[in-house]
Amino acid sequence: MSKIKSALQMVDEANAAIECIDVCDAQKLSDDDGVLFVDIRDIRELWREGTIPGAISAPRGMLEFWMDPTCKYFKQDFASDRKLVFFCASAWRSALAVKALQDMGFEHISHLSGGFSAWKKAGLGVEKVEPRKKK
């Protein structure tokens, strides 16, 4: 029987292979027009907790498709050559996401160590996200 690799082992391996930015450095980057913060949490998490000011939402389940310029789901938010800093709640999903994007060939990508939880714990600004009203 083959040995199953745990999800946390995969996160550890991803963290060893990608750029991780701590909260202090992330705060410095948050005012840089050449940097885009990307929140990959589920939209309900954003509604409940808010997000980093200026961040865009790109749900984890669509991220590779939204970033692939050859895909019909490509989003123009990713058409620039800005540095991208991905984050989720605890930096597990974002580590795996950045590793997957790195494997696709993307550069200038990193993730926020400790995730949004670390951002909030540091007492940094949070932007409220309102649910869209149904038409």
Secondary structure, DSSP 8 states (H G I E B T S, - for coil): ------HHHHHHHHHHHS-EE-HHHHHHHTT-TTEEEEE-S-HHHHHHH-B-TT-EE--GGGHHHHH-TTSTT--GGGSS--EEEEE-SSSSHHHHHHHHHHHHT--SEEEETTHHHHHHHTT---B--------
